[in-house]
Amino acid sequence: MSGFMLTISNPKAILFYVALFPAFVELKDTNLIDMLKIMLCSTIAFGTVNLGFSYFASVAGSKLNNSSHVITINKIASLVMLSVGISIALKT
């Protein structure tokens, strides 16, 4: 139930189904079979993306348990922030 509520409250999904979806599908001409096909395609498309996000978050979480990885990530993040700061300072 919590997964369902999280998906239903996703602003990107709400925007897609309310604003963009009717622009691509003529809702008055669809029947039950068409709607089931659309729901299946949507579930497969969004489900695979969410499964991919879950997998990469799991891998990242296991990598962050190692302190040497955390130090490396912090160094890389600080270099990125420093370079962005320098580039902003040079452009003004």
PDB file of N, CA, C and O in Angstrom:
ATOM      1  N   MET A   1       0.819  -1.191   0.000  1.00  0.00           N
ATOM      2  CA  MET A   1       0.000   0.000   0.000  1.00  0.00           C
ATOM      3  C   MET A   1       0.869   1.263   0.000  1.00  0.00           C
ATOM      4  O   MET A   1       0.532   2.251  -0.652  1.00  0.00           O
ATOM      5  N   SER A   2       1.993   1.225   0.738  1.00  0.00           N
ATOM      6  CA  SER A   2       2.857   2.409   0.767  1.00  0.00           C
ATOM      7  C   SER A   2       3.483   2.667  -0.598  1.00  0.00           C
ATOM      8  O   SER A   2       3.631   3.820  -1.004  1.00  0.00           O
ATOM      9  N   GLY A   3       3.851   1.601  -1.309  1.00  0.00           N
ATOM     10  CA  GLY A   3       4.375   1.774  -2.666  1.00  0.00           C
ATOM     11  C   GLY A   3       3.356   2.370  -3.605  1.00  0.00           C
ATOM     12  O   GLY A   3       3.687   3.215  -4.437  1.00  0.00           O
ATOM     13  N   PHE A   4       2.117   1.933  -3.476  1.00  0.00           N
ATOM     14  CA  PHE A   4       1.032   2.478  -4.291  1.00  0.00           C
ATOM     15  C   PHE A   4       0.834   3.965  -3.999  1.00  0.00           C
ATOM     16  O   PHE A   4       0.702   4.776  -4.916  1.00  0.00           O
ATOM     17  N   MET A   5       0.816   4.311  -2.713  1.00  0.00           N
ATOM     18  CA  MET A   5       0.615   5.712  -2.335  1.00  0.00           C
ATOM     19  C   MET A   5       1.790   6.579  -2.802  1.00  0.00           C
ATOM     20  O   MET A   5       1.594   7.724  -3.209  1.00  0.00           O
ATOM     21  N   LEU A   6       2.998   6.038  -2.741  1.00  0.00           N
ATOM     22  CA  LEU A   6       4.164   6.782  -3.208  1.00  0.00           C
ATOM     23  C   LEU A   6       4.090   7.026  -4.710  1.00  0.00           C
ATOM     24  O   LEU A   6       4.410   8.117  -5.181  1.00  0.00           O
ATOM     25  N   THR A   7       3.672   6.020  -5.456  1.00  0.00           N
ATOM     26  CA  THR A   7       3.563   6.165  -6.910  1.00  0.00           C
ATOM     27  C   THR A   7       2.445   7.133  -7.277  1.00  0.00           C
ATOM     28  O   THR A   7       2.616   7.968  -8.165  1.00  0.00           O
ATOM     29  N   ILE A   8       1.318   7.032  -6.611  1.00  0.00           N
ATOM     30  CA  ILE A   8       0.181   7.909  -6.902  1.00  0.00           C
ATOM     31  C   ILE A   8       0.519   9.368  -6.607  1.00  0.00           C
ATOM     32  O   ILE A   8       0.027  10.267  -7.289  1.00  0.00           O
ATOM     33  N   SER A   9       1.351   9.610  -5.602  1.00  0.00           N
ATOM     34  CA  SER A   9       1.690  10.991  -5.238  1.00  0.00           C
ATOM     35  C   SER A   9       2.912  11.519  -5.982  1.00  0.00           C
ATOM     36  O   SER A   9       3.372  12.624  -5.695  1.00  0.00           O
ATOM     37  N   ASN A  10       3.443  10.755  -6.926  1.00  0.00           N
ATOM     38  CA  ASN A  10       4.601  11.178  -7.705  1.00  0.00           C
ATOM     39  C   ASN A  10       4.180  12.303  -8.656  1.00  0.00           C
ATOM     40  O   ASN A  10       3.329  12.086  -9.519  1.00  0.00           O
ATOM     41  N   PRO A  11       4.761  13.505  -8.515  1.00  0.00           N
ATOM     42  CA  PRO A  11       4.323  14.622  -9.360  1.00  0.00           C
ATOM     43  C   PRO A  11       4.587  14.405 -10.848  1.00  0.00           C
ATOM     44  O   PRO A  11       3.828  14.894 -11.684  1.00  0.00           O
ATOM     45  N   LYS A  12       5.644  13.683 -11.187  1.00  0.00           N
ATOM     46  CA  LYS A  12       5.914  13.426 -12.609  1.00  0.00           C
ATOM     47  C   LYS A  12       4.837  12.532 -13.204  1.00  0.00           C
ATOM     48  O   LYS A  12       4.393  12.761 -14.329  1.00  0.00           O
ATOM     49  N   ALA A  13       4.415  11.523 -12.465  1.00  0.00           N
ATOM     50  CA  ALA A  13       3.357  10.635 -12.961  1.00  0.00           C
ATOM     51  C   ALA A  13       2.038  11.383 -13.068  1.00  0.00           C
ATOM     52  O   ALA A  13       1.295  11.204 -14.033  1.00  0.00           O
ATOM     53  N   ILE A  14       1.749  12.212 -12.087  1.00  0.00           N
ATOM     54  CA  ILE A  14       0.511  13.003 -12.131  1.00  0.00           C
ATOM     55  C   ILE A  14       0.516  13.918 -13.344  1.00  0.00           C
ATOM     56  O   ILE A  14      -0.482  14.004 -14.059  1.00  0.00           O
ATOM     57  N   LEU A  15       1.634  14.606 -13.585  1.00  0.00           N
ATOM     58  CA  LEU A  15       1.748  15.496 -14.743  1.00  0.00           C
ATOM     59  C   LEU A  15       1.568  14.726 -16.039  1.00  0.00           C
ATOM     60  O   LEU A  15       0.871  15.189 -16.943  1.00  0.00           O
ATOM     61  N   PHE A  16       2.188  13.555 -16.142  1.00  0.00           N
ATOM     62  CA  PHE A  16       2.075  12.763 -17.361  1.00  0.00           C
ATOM     63  C   PHE A  16       0.638  12.334 -17.615  1.00  0.00           C
ATOM     64  O   PHE A  16       0.115  12.515 -18.714  1.00  0.00           O
ATOM     65  N   TYR A  17       0.000  11.765 -16.596  1.00  0.00           N
ATOM     66  CA  TYR A  17      -1.339  11.221 -16.810  1.00  0.00           C
ATOM     67  C   TYR A  17      -2.400  12.301 -16.959  1.00  0.00           C
ATOM     68  O   TYR A  17      -3.392  12.091 -17.658  1.00  0.00           O
ATOM     69  N   VAL A  18      -2.216  13.437 -16.328  1.00  0.00           N
ATOM     70  CA  VAL A  18      -3.233  14.488 -16.405  1.00  0.00           C
ATOM     71  C   VAL A  18      -3.033  15.392 -17.617  1.00  0.00           C
ATOM     72  O   VAL A  18      -4.001  15.756 -18.285  1.00  0.00           O
ATOM     73  N   ALA A  19      -1.782  15.757 -17.906  1.00  0.00           N
ATOM     74  CA  ALA A  19      -1.536  16.751 -18.947  1.00  0.00           C
ATOM     75  C   ALA A  19      -1.095  16.140 -20.276  1.00  0.00           C
ATOM     76  O   ALA A  19      -1.631  16.492 -21.327  1.00  0.00           O
ATOM     77  N   LEU A  20      -0.141  15.245 -20.236  1.00  0.00           N
ATOM     78  CA  LEU A  20       0.434  14.760 -21.491  1.00  0.00           C
ATOM     79  C   LEU A  20      -0.275  13.549 -22.072  1.00  0.00           C
ATOM     80  O   LEU A  20      -0.414  13.445 -23.291  1.00  0.00           O
ATOM     81  N   PHE A  21      -0.720  12.646 -21.237  1.00  0.00           N
ATOM     82  CA  PHE A  21      -1.325  11.410 -21.713  1.00  0.00           C
ATOM     83  C   PHE A  21      -2.519  11.644 -22.628  1.00  0.00           C
ATOM     84  O   PHE A  21      -2.591  11.014 -23.683  1.00  0.00           O
ATOM     85  N   PRO A  22      -3.465  12.521 -22.276  1.00  0.00           N
ATOM     86  CA  PRO A  22      -4.598  12.748 -23.189  1.00  0.00           C
ATOM     87  C   PRO A  22      -4.200  13.370 -24.529  1.00  0.00           C
ATOM     88  O   PRO A  22      -4.960  13.286 -25.494  1.00  0.00           O
ATOM     89  N   ALA A  23      -3.044  13.982 -24.600  1.00  0.00           N
ATOM     90  CA  ALA A  23      -2.605  14.551 -25.872  1.00  0.00           C
ATOM     91  C   ALA A  23      -2.193  13.469 -26.864  1.00  0.00           C
ATOM     92  O   ALA A  23      -2.223  13.690 -28.074  1.00  0.00           O
ATOM     93  N   PHE A  24      -1.810  12.301 -26.354  1.00  0.00           N
ATOM     94  CA  PHE A  24      -1.353  11.220 -27.223  1.00  0.00           C
ATOM     95  C   PHE A  24      -2.402  10.146 -27.454  1.00  0.00           C
ATOM     96  O   PHE A  24      -2.331   9.415 -28.441  1.00  0.00           O
ATOM     97  N   VAL A  25      -3.369  10.041 -26.560  1.00  0.00           N
ATOM     98  CA  VAL A  25      -4.384   8.994 -26.657  1.00  0.00           C
ATOM     99  C   VAL A  25      -5.759   9.649 -26.628  1.00  0.00           C
ATOM    100  O   VAL A  25      -6.067  10.431 -25.729  1.00  0.00           O
ATOM    101  N   GLU A  26      -6.563   9.329 -27.601  1.00  0.00           N
ATOM    102  CA  GLU A  26      -7.945   9.835 -27.639  1.00  0.00           C
ATOM    103  C   GLU A  26      -8.780   8.970 -26.697  1.00  0.00           C
ATOM    104  O   GLU A  26      -9.135   7.837 -27.022  1.00  0.00           O
ATOM    105  N   LEU A  27      -9.083   9.523 -25.533  1.00  0.00           N
ATOM    106  CA  LEU A  27      -9.717   8.735 -24.485  1.00  0.00           C
ATOM    107  C   LEU A  27     -11.147   8.321 -24.821  1.00  0.00           C
ATOM    108  O   LEU A  27     -11.606   7.278 -24.356  1.00  0.00           O
ATOM    109  N   LYS A  28     -11.852   9.105 -25.609  1.00  0.00           N
ATOM    110  CA  LYS A  28     -13.244   8.748 -25.906  1.00  0.00           C
ATOM    111  C   LYS A  28     -13.335   7.574 -26.876  1.00  0.00           C
ATOM    112  O   LYS A  28     -14.379   6.927 -26.961  1.00  0.00           O
ATOM    113  N   ASP A  29     -12.255   7.288 -27.611  1.00  0.00           N
ATOM    114  CA  ASP A  29     -12.267   6.176 -28.564  1.00  0.00           C
ATOM    115  C   ASP A  29     -11.633   4.902 -28.020  1.00  0.00           C
ATOM    116  O   ASP A  29     -11.529   3.914 -28.747  1.00  0.00           O
ATOM    117  N   THR A  30     -11.205   4.902 -26.755  1.00  0.00           N
ATOM    118  CA  THR A  30     -10.560   3.717 -26.197  1.00  0.00           C
ATOM    119  C   THR A  30     -11.591   2.818 -25.516  1.00  0.00           C
ATOM    120  O   THR A  30     -12.580   3.290 -24.954  1.00  0.00           O
ATOM    121  N   ASN A  31     -11.336   1.522 -25.580  1.00  0.00           N
ATOM    122  CA  ASN A  31     -12.194   0.561 -24.891  1.00  0.00           C
ATOM    123  C   ASN A  31     -11.403  -0.081 -23.751  1.00  0.00           C
ATOM    124  O   ASN A  31     -10.271   0.317 -23.479  1.00  0.00           O
ATOM    125  N   LEU A  32     -11.986  -1.056 -23.096  1.00  0.00           N
ATOM    126  CA  LEU A  32     -11.369  -1.678 -21.934  1.00  0.00           C
ATOM    127  C   LEU A  32     -10.046  -2.355 -22.302  1.00  0.00           C
ATOM    128  O   LEU A  32      -9.064  -2.242 -21.568  1.00  0.00           O
ATOM    129  N   ILE A  33     -10.024  -3.045 -23.418  1.00  0.00           N
ATOM    130  CA  ILE A  33      -8.793  -3.730 -23.842  1.00  0.00           C
ATOM    131  C   ILE A  33      -7.678  -2.720 -24.096  1.00  0.00           C
ATOM    132  O   ILE A  33      -6.536  -2.945 -23.696  1.00  0.00           O
ATOM    133  N   ASP A  34      -8.001  -1.612 -24.757  1.00  0.00           N
ATOM    134  CA  ASP A  34      -7.003  -0.569 -25.006  1.00  0.00           C
ATOM    135  C   ASP A  34      -6.461   0.000 -23.697  1.00  0.00           C
ATOM    136  O   ASP A  34      -5.256   0.214 -23.558  1.00  0.00           O
ATOM    137  N   MET A  35      -7.350   0.241 -22.744  1.00  0.00           N
ATOM    138  CA  MET A  35      -6.913   0.781 -21.453  1.00  0.00           C
ATOM    139  C   MET A  35      -6.031  -0.215 -20.703  1.00  0.00           C
ATOM    140  O   MET A  35      -5.058   0.183 -20.063  1.00  0.00           O
ATOM    141  N   LEU A  36      -6.360  -1.498 -20.774  1.00  0.00           N
ATOM    142  CA  LEU A  36      -5.526  -2.516 -20.135  1.00  0.00           C
ATOM    143  C   LEU A  36      -4.147  -2.577 -20.776  1.00  0.00           C
ATOM    144  O   LEU A  36      -3.143  -2.741 -20.083  1.00  0.00           O
ATOM    145  N   LYS A  37      -4.095  -2.445 -22.105  1.00  0.00           N
ATOM    146  CA  LYS A  37      -2.803  -2.426 -22.800  1.00  0.00           C
ATOM    147  C   LYS A  37      -1.979  -1.203 -22.390  1.00  0.00           C
ATOM    148  O   LYS A  37      -0.773  -1.305 -22.167  1.00  0.00           O
ATOM    149  N   ILE A  38      -2.633  -0.062 -22.295  1.00  0.00           N
ATOM    150  CA  ILE A  38      -1.950   1.170 -21.882  1.00  0.00           C
ATOM    151  C   ILE A  38      -1.420   1.036 -20.458  1.00  0.00           C
ATOM    152  O   ILE A  38      -0.293   1.435 -20.168  1.00  0.00           O
ATOM    153  N   MET A  39      -2.243   0.470 -19.572  1.00  0.00           N
ATOM    154  CA  MET A  39      -1.804   0.288 -18.189  1.00  0.00           C
ATOM    155  C   MET A  39      -0.632  -0.694 -18.105  1.00  0.00           C
ATOM    156  O   MET A  39       0.292  -0.492 -17.317  1.00  0.00           O
ATOM    157  N   LEU A  40      -0.671  -1.747 -18.909  1.00  0.00           N
ATOM    158  CA  LEU A  40       0.434  -2.711 -18.919  1.00  0.00           C
ATOM    159  C   LEU A  40       1.722  -2.062 -19.414  1.00  0.00           C
ATOM    160  O   LEU A  40       2.781  -2.245 -18.814  1.00  0.00           O
ATOM    161  N   CYS A  41       1.632  -1.305 -20.506  1.00  0.00           N
ATOM    162  CA  CYS A  41       2.817  -0.615 -21.033  1.00  0.00           C
ATOM    163  C   CYS A  41       3.368   0.396 -20.027  1.00  0.00           C
ATOM    164  O   CYS A  41       4.582   0.502 -19.854  1.00  0.00           O
ATOM    165  N   SER A  42       2.490   1.126 -19.374  1.00  0.00           N
ATOM    166  CA  SER A  42       2.926   2.102 -18.375  1.00  0.00           C
ATOM    167  C   SER A  42       3.594   1.412 -17.193  1.00  0.00           C
ATOM    168  O   SER A  42       4.620   1.870 -16.690  1.00  0.00           O
ATOM    169  N   THR A  43       3.002   0.313 -16.760  1.00  0.00           N
ATOM    170  CA  THR A  43       3.578  -0.427 -15.636  1.00  0.00           C
ATOM    171  C   THR A  43       4.955  -0.965 -15.983  1.00  0.00           C
ATOM    172  O   THR A  43       5.875  -0.888 -15.169  1.00  0.00           O
ATOM    173  N   ILE A  44       5.104  -1.507 -17.180  1.00  0.00           N
ATOM    174  CA  ILE A  44       6.403  -2.032 -17.592  1.00  0.00           C
ATOM    175  C   ILE A  44       7.420  -0.899 -17.721  1.00  0.00           C
ATOM    176  O   ILE A  44       8.550  -1.028 -17.251  1.00  0.00           O
ATOM    177  N   ALA A  45       7.035   0.190 -18.343  1.00  0.00           N
ATOM    178  CA  ALA A  45       7.969   1.303 -18.550  1.00  0.00           C
ATOM    179  C   ALA A  45       8.401   1.930 -17.234  1.00  0.00           C
ATOM    180  O   ALA A  45       9.597   2.052 -16.965  1.00  0.00           O
ATOM    181  N   PHE A  46       7.437   2.328 -16.415  1.00  0.00           N
ATOM    182  CA  PHE A  46       7.784   2.996 -15.152  1.00  0.00           C
ATOM    183  C   PHE A  46       8.355   2.008 -14.149  1.00  0.00           C
ATOM    184  O   PHE A  46       9.215   2.366 -13.344  1.00  0.00           O
ATOM    185  N   GLY A  47       7.885   0.772 -14.190  1.00  0.00           N
ATOM    186  CA  GLY A  47       8.387  -0.243 -13.258  1.00  0.00           C
ATOM    187  C   GLY A  47       9.840  -0.569 -13.490  1.00  0.00           C
ATOM    188  O   GLY A  47      10.600  -0.705 -12.532  1.00  0.00           O
ATOM    189  N   THR A  48      10.251  -0.699 -14.755  1.00  0.00           N
ATOM    190  CA  THR A  48      11.653  -1.005 -15.029  1.00  0.00           C
ATOM    191  C   THR A  48      12.557   0.150 -14.625  1.00  0.00           C
ATOM    192  O   THR A  48      13.656  -0.071 -14.118  1.00  0.00           O
ATOM    193  N   VAL A  49      12.109   1.368 -14.842  1.00  0.00           N
ATOM    194  CA  VAL A  49      12.907   2.528 -14.423  1.00  0.00           C
ATOM    195  C   VAL A  49      13.049   2.545 -12.909  1.00  0.00           C
ATOM    196  O   VAL A  49      14.145   2.759 -12.390  1.00  0.00           O
ATOM    197  N   ASN A  50      11.945   2.320 -12.194  1.00  0.00           N
ATOM    198  CA  ASN A  50      12.005   2.317 -10.734  1.00  0.00           C
ATOM    199  C   ASN A  50      12.830   1.154 -10.199  1.00  0.00           C
ATOM    200  O   ASN A  50      13.529   1.303  -9.197  1.00  0.00           O
ATOM    201  N   LEU A  51      12.757  -0.007 -10.855  1.00  0.00           N
ATOM    202  CA  LEU A  51      13.605  -1.125 -10.447  1.00  0.00           C
ATOM    203  C   LEU A  51      15.077  -0.801 -10.670  1.00  0.00           C
ATOM    204  O   LEU A  51      15.926  -1.168  -9.858  1.00  0.00           O
ATOM    205  N   GLY A  52      15.381  -0.114 -11.769  1.00  0.00           N
ATOM    206  CA  GLY A  52      16.760   0.297 -12.018  1.00  0.00           C
ATOM    207  C   GLY A  52      17.259   1.267 -10.957  1.00  0.00           C
ATOM    208  O   GLY A  52      18.384   1.144 -10.473  1.00  0.00           O
ATOM    209  N   PHE A  53      16.413   2.236 -10.596  1.00  0.00           N
ATOM    210  CA  PHE A  53      16.782   3.170  -9.527  1.00  0.00           C
ATOM    211  C   PHE A  53      17.016   2.421  -8.219  1.00  0.00           C
ATOM    212  O   PHE A  53      17.962   2.724  -7.491  1.00  0.00           O
ATOM    213  N   SER A  54      16.169   1.453  -7.921  1.00  0.00           N
ATOM    214  CA  SER A  54      16.310   0.683  -6.686  1.00  0.00           C
ATOM    215  C   SER A  54      17.610  -0.113  -6.686  1.00  0.00           C
ATOM    216  O   SER A  54      18.306  -0.182  -5.673  1.00  0.00           O
ATOM    217  N   TYR A  55      17.928  -0.710  -7.822  1.00  0.00           N
ATOM    218  CA  TYR A  55      19.165  -1.493  -7.916  1.00  0.00           C
ATOM    219  C   TYR A  55      20.389  -0.598  -7.708  1.00  0.00           C
ATOM    220  O   TYR A  55      21.283  -0.939  -6.933  1.00  0.00           O
ATOM    221  N   PHE A  56      20.431   0.544  -8.398  1.00  0.00           N
ATOM    222  CA  PHE A  56      21.586   1.429  -8.269  1.00  0.00           C
ATOM    223  C   PHE A  56      21.682   2.031  -6.872  1.00  0.00           C
ATOM    224  O   PHE A  56      22.786   2.268  -6.380  1.00  0.00           O
ATOM    225  N   ALA A  57      20.555   2.281  -6.230  1.00  0.00           N
ATOM    226  CA  ALA A  57      20.587   2.766  -4.851  1.00  0.00           C
ATOM    227  C   ALA A  57      21.123   1.691  -3.919  1.00  0.00           C
ATOM    228  O   ALA A  57      21.855   1.998  -2.977  1.00  0.00           O
ATOM    229  N   SER A  58      20.770   0.440  -4.168  1.00  0.00           N
ATOM    230  CA  SER A  58      21.279  -0.659  -3.355  1.00  0.00           C
ATOM    231  C   SER A  58      22.789  -0.814  -3.524  1.00  0.00           C
ATOM    232  O   SER A  58      23.513  -1.010  -2.548  1.00  0.00           O
ATOM    233  N   VAL A  59      23.252  -0.725  -4.757  1.00  0.00           N
ATOM    234  CA  VAL A  59      24.696  -0.819  -5.018  1.00  0.00           C
ATOM    235  C   VAL A  59      25.424   0.350  -4.367  1.00  0.00           C
ATOM    236  O   VAL A  59      26.473   0.166  -3.750  1.00  0.00           O
ATOM    237  N   ALA A  60      24.872   1.548  -4.502  1.00  0.00           N
ATOM    238  CA  ALA A  60      25.501   2.727  -3.893  1.00  0.00           C
ATOM    239  C   ALA A  60      25.517   2.604  -2.375  1.00  0.00           C
ATOM    240  O   ALA A  60      26.500   2.981  -1.736  1.00  0.00           O
ATOM    241  N   GLY A  61      24.453   2.087  -1.794  1.00  0.00           N
ATOM    242  CA  GLY A  61      24.405   1.907  -0.346  1.00  0.00           C
ATOM    243  C   GLY A  61      25.446   0.935   0.145  1.00  0.00           C
ATOM    244  O   GLY A  61      26.049   1.152   1.195  1.00  0.00           O
ATOM    245  N   SER A  62      25.671  -0.143  -0.599  1.00  0.00           N
ATOM    246  CA  SER A  62      26.697  -1.102  -0.181  1.00  0.00           C
ATOM    247  C   SER A  62      28.097  -0.521  -0.347  1.00  0.00           C
ATOM    248  O   SER A  62      28.993  -0.832   0.438  1.00  0.00           O
ATOM    249  N   LYS A  63      28.291   0.316  -1.355  1.00  0.00           N
ATOM    250  CA  LYS A  63      29.601   0.952  -1.543  1.00  0.00           C
ATOM    251  C   LYS A  63      29.882   1.985  -0.456  1.00  0.00           C
ATOM    252  O   LYS A  63      31.031   2.171  -0.053  1.00  0.00           O
ATOM    253  N   LEU A  64      28.835   2.655   0.016  1.00  0.00           N
ATOM    254  CA  LEU A  64      29.025   3.697   1.029  1.00  0.00           C
ATOM    255  C   LEU A  64      29.313   3.127   2.412  1.00  0.00           C
ATOM    256  O   LEU A  64      29.708   3.868   3.312  1.00  0.00           O
ATOM    257  N   ASN A  65      29.123   1.823   2.595  1.00  0.00           N
ATOM    258  CA  ASN A  65      29.456   1.214   3.877  1.00  0.00           C
ATOM    259  C   ASN A  65      30.963   1.107   4.072  1.00  0.00           C
ATOM    260  O   ASN A  65      31.433   0.960   5.201  1.00  0.00           O
ATOM    261  N   ASN A  66      31.716   1.178   2.992  1.00  0.00           N
ATOM    262  CA  ASN A  66      33.170   1.099   3.063  1.00  0.00           C
ATOM    263  C   ASN A  66      33.718   2.515   3.234  1.00  0.00           C
ATOM    264  O   ASN A  66      33.425   3.392   2.422  1.00  0.00           O
ATOM    265  N   SER A  67      34.500   2.742   4.269  1.00  0.00           N
ATOM    266  CA  SER A  67      34.964   4.098   4.575  1.00  0.00           C
ATOM    267  C   SER A  67      35.901   4.652   3.503  1.00  0.00           C
ATOM    268  O   SER A  67      35.937   5.864   3.290  1.00  0.00           O
ATOM    269  N   SER A  68      36.656   3.793   2.830  1.00  0.00           N
ATOM    270  CA  SER A  68      37.549   4.297   1.780  1.00  0.00           C
ATOM    271  C   SER A  68      36.749   4.843   0.600  1.00  0.00           C
ATOM    272  O   SER A  68      37.166   5.809  -0.038  1.00  0.00           O
ATOM    273  N   HIS A  69      35.602   4.229   0.307  1.00  0.00           N
ATOM    274  CA  HIS A  69      34.748   4.736  -0.764  1.00  0.00           C
ATOM    275  C   HIS A  69      34.147   6.089  -0.388  1.00  0.00           C
ATOM    276  O   HIS A  69      34.023   6.973  -1.236  1.00  0.00           O
ATOM    277  N   VAL A  70      33.776   6.251   0.876  1.00  0.00           N
ATOM    278  CA  VAL A  70      33.210   7.517   1.334  1.00  0.00           C
ATOM    279  C   VAL A  70      34.239   8.633   1.202  1.00  0.00           C
ATOM    280  O   VAL A  70      33.900   9.739   0.782  1.00  0.00           O
ATOM    281  N   ILE A  71      35.475   8.358   1.551  1.00  0.00           N
ATOM    282  CA  ILE A  71      36.544   9.359   1.432  1.00  0.00           C
ATOM    283  C   ILE A  71      36.748   9.732  -0.031  1.00  0.00           C
ATOM    284  O   ILE A  71      36.894  10.911  -0.351  1.00  0.00           O
ATOM    285  N   THR A  72      36.761   8.746  -0.919  1.00  0.00           N
ATOM    286  CA  THR A  72      36.932   9.009  -2.351  1.00  0.00           C
ATOM    287  C   THR A  72      35.768   9.837  -2.888  1.00  0.00           C
ATOM    288  O   THR A  72      35.981  10.788  -3.640  1.00  0.00           O
ATOM    289  N   ILE A  73      34.547   9.487  -2.511  1.00  0.00           N
ATOM    290  CA  ILE A  73      33.364  10.228  -2.976  1.00  0.00           C
ATOM    291  C   ILE A  73      33.412  11.663  -2.471  1.00  0.00           C
ATOM    292  O   ILE A  73      33.089  12.590  -3.213  1.00  0.00           O
ATOM    293  N   ASN A  74      33.813  11.857  -1.209  1.00  0.00           N
ATOM    294  CA  ASN A  74      33.913  13.211  -0.665  1.00  0.00           C
ATOM    295  C   ASN A  74      34.968  14.037  -1.400  1.00  0.00           C
ATOM    296  O   ASN A  74      34.762  15.226  -1.639  1.00  0.00           O
ATOM    297  N   LYS A  75      36.085  13.425  -1.757  1.00  0.00           N
ATOM    298  CA  LYS A  75      37.122  14.144  -2.498  1.00  0.00           C
ATOM    299  C   LYS A  75      36.637  14.534  -3.893  1.00  0.00           C
ATOM    300  O   LYS A  75      36.877  15.652  -4.350  1.00  0.00           O
ATOM    301  N   ILE A  76      35.960  13.614  -4.559  1.00  0.00           N
ATOM    302  CA  ILE A  76      35.438  13.906  -5.896  1.00  0.00           C
ATOM    303  C   ILE A  76      34.385  15.014  -5.820  1.00  0.00           C
ATOM    304  O   ILE A  76      34.389  15.932  -6.640  1.00  0.00           O
ATOM    305  N   ALA A  77      33.485  14.931  -4.837  1.00  0.00           N
ATOM    306  CA  ALA A  77      32.447  15.944  -4.691  1.00  0.00           C
ATOM    307  C   ALA A  77      33.050  17.308  -4.390  1.00  0.00           C
ATOM    308  O   ALA A  77      32.577  18.323  -4.903  1.00  0.00           O
ATOM    309  N   SER A  78      34.086  17.340  -3.566  1.00  0.00           N
ATOM    310  CA  SER A  78      34.716  18.633  -3.262  1.00  0.00           C
ATOM    311  C   SER A  78      35.422  19.205  -4.481  1.00  0.00           C
ATOM    312  O   SER A  78      35.414  20.420  -4.680  1.00  0.00           O
ATOM    313  N   LEU A  79      36.032  18.361  -5.300  1.00  0.00           N
ATOM    314  CA  LEU A  79      36.665  18.847  -6.535  1.00  0.00           C
ATOM    315  C   LEU A  79      35.619  19.397  -7.507  1.00  0.00           C
ATOM    316  O   LEU A  79      35.851  20.417  -8.155  1.00  0.00           O
ATOM    317  N   VAL A  80      34.484  18.731  -7.607  1.00  0.00           N
ATOM    318  CA  VAL A  80      33.418  19.208  -8.496  1.00  0.00           C
ATOM    319  C   VAL A  80      32.906  20.556  -8.008  1.00  0.00           C
ATOM    320  O   VAL A  80      32.742  21.485  -8.798  1.00  0.00           O
ATOM    321  N   MET A  81      32.654  20.663  -6.707  1.00  0.00           N
ATOM    322  CA  MET A  81      32.151  21.925  -6.160  1.00  0.00           C
ATOM    323  C   MET A  81      33.178  23.039  -6.323  1.00  0.00           C
ATOM    324  O   MET A  81      32.812  24.174  -6.629  1.00  0.00           O
ATOM    325  N   LEU A  82      34.449  22.734  -6.126  1.00  0.00           N
ATOM    326  CA  LEU A  82      35.504  23.735  -6.297  1.00  0.00           C
ATOM    327  C   LEU A  82      35.592  24.199  -7.741  1.00  0.00           C
ATOM    328  O   LEU A  82      35.720  25.394  -8.006  1.00  0.00           O
ATOM    329  N   SER A  83      35.525  23.253  -8.679  1.00  0.00           N
ATOM    330  CA  SER A  83      35.619  23.635 -10.089  1.00  0.00           C
ATOM    331  C   SER A  83      34.404  24.450 -10.537  1.00  0.00           C
ATOM    332  O   SER A  83      34.547  25.380 -11.332  1.00  0.00           O
ATOM    333  N   VAL A  84      33.224  24.117 -10.043  1.00  0.00           N
ATOM    334  CA  VAL A  84      32.030  24.894 -10.375  1.00  0.00           C
ATOM    335  C   VAL A  84      32.150  26.307  -9.800  1.00  0.00           C
ATOM    336  O   VAL A  84      31.814  27.285 -10.469  1.00  0.00           O
ATOM    337  N   GLY A  85      32.629  26.408  -8.565  1.00  0.00           N
ATOM    338  CA  GLY A  85      32.814  27.723  -7.952  1.00  0.00           C
ATOM    339  C   GLY A  85      33.811  28.573  -8.708  1.00  0.00           C
ATOM    340  O   GLY A  85      33.600  29.770  -8.902  1.00  0.00           O
ATOM    341  N   ILE A  86      34.897  27.954  -9.135  1.00  0.00           N
ATOM    342  CA  ILE A  86      35.913  28.690  -9.888  1.00  0.00           C
ATOM    343  C   ILE A  86      35.355  29.137 -11.248  1.00  0.00           C
ATOM    344  O   ILE A  86      35.588  30.267 -11.676  1.00  0.00           O
ATOM    345  N   SER A  87      34.622  28.250 -11.918  1.00  0.00           N
ATOM    346  CA  SER A  87      34.066  28.604 -13.227  1.00  0.00           C
ATOM    347  C   SER A  87      33.035  29.740 -13.088  1.00  0.00           C
ATOM    348  O   SER A  87      32.965  30.616 -13.951  1.00  0.00           O
ATOM    349  N   ILE A  88      32.254  29.731 -12.031  1.00  0.00           N
ATOM    350  CA  ILE A  88      31.292  30.823 -11.816  1.00  0.00           C
ATOM    351  C   ILE A  88      32.027  32.133 -11.531  1.00  0.00           C
ATOM    352  O   ILE A  88      31.642  33.191 -12.027  1.00  0.00           O
ATOM    353  N   ALA A  89      33.079  32.050 -10.735  1.00  0.00           N
ATOM    354  CA  ALA A  89      33.838  33.272 -10.398  1.00  0.00           C
ATOM    355  C   ALA A  89      34.527  33.853 -11.630  1.00  0.00           C
ATOM    356  O   ALA A  89      34.633  35.073 -11.757  1.00  0.00           O
ATOM    357  N   LEU A  90      34.990  33.009 -12.525  1.00  0.00           N
ATOM    358  CA  LEU A  90      35.684  33.488 -13.723  1.00  0.00           C
ATOM    359  C   LEU A  90      34.721  34.075 -14.749  1.00  0.00           C
ATOM    360  O   LEU A  90      35.117  34.930 -15.541  1.00  0.00           O
ATOM    361  N   LYS A  91      33.480  33.639 -14.751  1.00  0.00           N
ATOM    362  CA  LYS A  91      32.515  34.145 -15.732  1.00  0.00           C
ATOM    363  C   LYS A  91      31.933  35.499 -15.340  1.00  0.00           C
ATOM    364  O   LYS A  91      31.382  36.190 -16.196  1.00  0.00           O
ATOM    365  N   THR A  92      32.036  35.894 -14.092  1.00  0.00           N
ATOM    366  CA  THR A  92      31.440  37.171 -13.680  1.00  0.00           C
ATOM    367  C   THR A  92      32.447  38.285 -13.700  1.00  0.00           C
ATOM    368  O   THR A  92      32.111  39.425 -13.381  1.00  0.00           O
TER     369      THR A  92
END
